[in-house]
Amino acid sequence: MKAFFWAILLLVATATADHKSSKNKNKFIDLTHAFNNETVTWPGRTSTFNVEIEGYTPDGMWIASRGFCTSEHTSTHIDSPYHFHKNGRRLTDIPLEDLIDTPAVMIDIYDKVHRLVNGELKVIENYVLTREDIIEWESKNGGIPQGSIVLLRTGWESRWPNARAFRGEHKPTTEAPEETNEIRKNPEVKVGDLDLNFPGYDATAAQYLASEKQVLGVGIDVLSIDAGANSRFFPAHQVFAARGVWMLEMVANLHLLPPKGFNLWVVPFKIDRGTGAPARVLAKLN
């Protein structure tokens, strides 16, 4: 009887150990910047945070609630294709299976953006990822699978949360264009010249990924998919959006990812007919 008891105990312990090991088998990495008063925004936009209530009631019960107001395109967020294409899918049109547990790759161009020249670090602020860059990466890491997500690491995250440094602003002040109804509704209206300087995708890379590789989504660790210098016509945005590819911007912690061997989980706010939304982005290492 005693032997039977110890046998049962051993089985329970083994089952518990197996459960714990399976639960911890896949490691998650948070690729999301936290929302707070230091969150970097697009020029001319703001995010506000306020304490609605935080303290004890007269009856001694603790209660806390805070409020915030922000753009759909702030901090780590997703752009739906409709953001840059009139007939593109809105946020709630993107299938959940395209956002959850999807194979992904990470292209690292840190060394192309940050170069040592005569012993001094030179930053190529508006470096753009090209089709040739991607093919070079594939020659070393294998092809990008169809239906995957591509993340681009530039190393720009080191500037977060310094807004001027993250935007790459050089002028004493940045005057953002007033967002009139005309600008919002007429796609031919240009959004003006902004003092923005940071890396991004170029149109050839966007065309290659969207058409030849047929990726579901792309992402980057800077303010925009397009390089700062291309913030007048947004060529990469337009190519991706026209082909139904959604985009992630201001993604964090890309330096913790391998080139391959992970899946992505993208969980945006469910904003009805949204052009985008802040999102929790997680990588699960395989």
C-alpha positions in Angstrom: 0.0 0.0 0.0 2.8 2.3 0.9 4.6 1.6 -2.4 1.4 2.3 -4.3 1.1 5.7 -2.5 4.6 6.7 -3.4 4.0 5.6 -7.0 0.9 7.8 -7.3 2.8 10.8 -5.7 5.6 10.3 -8.3 3.2 10.3 -11.2 1.5 13.6 -9.9 4.9 15.2 -9.5 6.0 14.2 -13.0 2.8 15.5 -14.5 3.2 18.8 -12.7 6.8 19.1 -13.9 5.7 18.3 -17.5 3.0 21.0 -17.3 5.4 23.6 -16.1 8.0 22.8 -18.7 5.4 22.9 -21.5 4.2 26.2 -20.2 7.7 27.7 -20.2 8.8 26.1 -23.4 8.1 29.2 -25.5 9.5 32.5 -24.3 7.5 35.7 -25.0 9.3 39.0 -25.6 7.3 42.2 -25.2 7.8 44.4 -28.3 5.6 47.3 -27.0 6.4 50.7 -25.6 4.4 51.6 -22.5 1.9 54.5 -22.7 2.8 57.3 -20.4 3.5 61.1 -20.4 6.7 60.5 -22.3 5.2 58.7 -25.2 6.5 60.0 -28.5 3.9 61.3 -30.9 3.8 62.5 -34.5 4.5 66.3 -34.7 1.4 68.3 -33.9 -0.3 65.5 -32.0 -0.5 65.0 -28.3 -1.5 62.3 -25.8 -3.0 63.3 -22.5 -3.3 61.3 -19.3 -5.2 62.1 -16.2 -6.2 60.6 -12.9 -9.9 60.2 -12.7 -9.9 58.8 -9.2 -7.2 57.3 -7.0 -7.7 56.8 -3.3 -9.9 55.6 -0.6 -13.6 56.3 -0.4 -15.2 57.5 2.9 -16.0 53.9 3.6 -12.4 52.9 3.3 -12.6 51.1 -0.1 -9.7 51.6 -2.5 -10.5 52.6 -6.0 -8.3 53.8 -8.9 -9.1 54.8 -12.5 -7.2 56.9 -15.0 -8.1 58.3 -18.4 -6.2 59.0 -21.6 -6.8 60.5 -25.0 -4.6 59.8 -27.9 -4.4 59.4 -31.7 -4.9 55.9 -33.3 -1.3 56.2 -34.5 0.6 56.7 -31.3 3.3 54.7 -29.6 3.6 51.0 -30.7 0.6 50.7 -33.0 -0.8 49.2 -36.2 -1.7 51.0 -39.4 -4.6 49.4 -41.3 -4.3 49.6 -45.1 -7.1 52.2 -45.1 -4.7 54.6 -43.5 -3.1 55.2 -46.9 -5.6 53.6 -49.4 -9.2 54.7 -49.8 -10.4 51.2 -50.5 -8.1 49.4 -48.1 -9.1 47.3 -45.2 -9.9 49.0 -41.9 -8.7 47.8 -38.6 -11.6 45.5 -37.9 -11.4 44.0 -41.4 -8.0 42.4 -40.7 -8.5 38.7 -39.9 -7.5 37.7 -36.4 -5.6 34.7 -37.8 -3.3 37.2 -39.6 -2.4 38.9 -36.3 -2.1 36.0 -33.8 0.8 33.5 -33.7 2.0 34.4 -37.2 5.6 33.4 -38.4 7.9 36.4 -38.5 11.4 37.4 -39.4 13.6 40.3 -38.3 15.9 42.2 -40.6 18.7 44.1 -38.8 20.2 47.1 -40.5 21.7 48.7 -37.4 25.2 48.5 -39.0 24.0 50.1 -42.2 22.4 53.0 -40.3 25.3 53.3 -37.8 28.8 53.3 -39.5 32.3 53.9 -38.3 34.0 56.4 -40.6 37.6 57.2 -39.8 37.0 56.0 -36.2 33.9 58.1 -35.7 30.3 57.0 -35.6 28.3 58.3 -38.5 24.5 57.9 -38.5 22.8 57.6 -41.9 19.6 59.2 -40.6 17.4 58.6 -43.6 18.7 55.2 -44.7 16.1 53.2 -46.5 15.8 49.5 -46.7 15.9 48.4 -50.4 15.0 45.4 -52.4 18.7 44.6 -52.7 19.1 44.8 -48.9 16.4 42.2 -48.4 17.8 39.8 -51.0 21.2 40.2 -49.3 19.6 39.2 -46.0 17.8 36.3 -47.6 21.1 35.0 -49.0 22.4 34.7 -45.4 19.2 33.7 -43.6 17.0 31.9 -46.1 13.9 33.2 -47.9 11.1 35.1 -46.3 8.1 32.8 -46.1 4.9 33.8 -47.8 2.2 34.9 -45.3 4.8 36.0 -42.7 5.5 39.3 -41.0 8.7 41.3 -41.5 10.2 43.4 -38.7 13.0 46.0 -39.4 15.5 46.9 -36.7 17.3 50.2 -37.3 18.5 50.7 -33.7 16.5 53.9 -33.4 14.9 52.7 -30.2 17.9 53.9 -28.2 16.6 57.5 -28.7 13.2 56.7 -27.0 11.6 58.6 -25.2 13.5 61.8 -26.3 10.9 63.1 -28.8 13.2 65.4 -30.7 15.9 62.8 -31.0 13.4 60.0 -32.0 11.9 62.2 -34.7 15.3 63.3 -35.8 14.4 66.9 -35.6 17.2 69.5 -36.2 15.4 72.8 -36.4 14.8 74.8 -33.2 11.1 74.1 -33.4 8.9 71.9 -35.6 5.7 73.4 -37.0 3.3 70.7 -37.9 0.6 71.4 -40.5 -2.9 72.1 -39.2 -5.0 69.0 -39.7 -7.9 70.5 -41.6 -10.8 68.5 -43.0 -9.3 69.1 -46.5 -6.1 67.4 -45.5 -7.9 64.5 -43.9 -10.4 63.9 -46.7 -8.5 64.8 -49.9 -5.7 62.2 -50.6 -4.1 64.7 -53.1 -3.4 67.3 -50.4 0.2 67.0 -49.2 0.9 67.1 -45.5 3.7 69.6 -45.7 7.4 69.6 -45.0 8.4 68.3 -41.6 11.7 68.3 -39.9 11.9 64.5 -39.6 14.9 62.3 -40.1 15.0 58.6 -39.4 15.4 55.3 -41.4 12.6 53.4 -43.1 11.5 51.1 -46.0 11.8 52.4 -49.6 9.2 51.7 -52.4 11.3 48.9 -53.9 11.5 47.0 -50.6 7.7 47.5 -50.1 7.0 46.2 -53.6 9.2 43.2 -53.2 7.7 42.2 -49.8 4.1 42.9 -50.7 4.0 41.5 -54.2 6.8 38.9 -54.5 6.9 37.7 -50.9 3.2 38.3 -50.2 3.8 39.2 -46.5 0.8 39.9 -44.3 2.4 42.7 -42.3 5.6 44.7 -41.7 7.0 46.6 -38.8 9.8 49.0 -37.7 11.3 50.5 -34.6 11.0 54.2 -35.7 8.1 56.7 -36.0 7.0 55.7 -39.5 7.3 52.9 -42.1 8.7 55.6 -44.4 12.0 57.3 -43.8 11.7 60.8 -42.3 12.8 62.4 -45.5 10.0 60.6 -47.3 7.3 62.1 -45.0 5.7 64.1 -47.8 4.5 61.4 -50.1 5.0 58.2 -48.0 5.9 55.9 -50.9 6.3 52.7 -48.8 3.0 53.3 -47.0 1.2 53.7 -50.3 2.7 50.5 -51.8 1.9 48.4 -48.7 -1.6 49.8 -48.2 -2.5 49.3 -51.8 -1.6 45.6 -51.5 -3.4 45.1 -48.2 -0.3 44.9 -46.0 -0.8 46.2 -42.5 2.1 48.1 -40.8 3.5 48.3 -37.2 5.4 51.4 -36.1 7.5 52.2 -33.0 8.0 48.5 -32.2 10.3 48.0 -29.2 13.0 45.5 -28.2 13.9 44.2 -31.7 17.5 43.7 -30.5 16.2 40.8 -28.5 15.0 38.8 -31.5 16.8 36.4 -33.8 16.5 36.7 -37.6 14.1 33.8 -37.7 12.5 31.3 -35.3 9.7 33.3 -33.7 6.0 34.1 -34.1 4.3 37.4 -33.6 1.2 38.2 -31.6 -0.4 41.6 -32.5 -3.4 42.7 -30.3 -4.7 46.2 -31.2 -7.5 48.1 -29.5 -10.7 47.1 -31.3 -11.6 50.5 -32.8 -14.6 50.3 -35.0 -13.6 51.1 -38.6 -10.2 52.3 -37.3 -7.4 53.5 -39.5 -5.1 52.0 -36.9 -4.8 51.5 -33.1 -2.2 51.2 -30.3 -1.3 47.6 -30.0 0.3 45.1 -27.7 2.9 43.3 -29.8 4.6 40.1 -28.5 7.1 37.7 -30.0 7.0 34.1 -29.1 10.4 32.3 -29.6 10.0 28.9 -31.1 
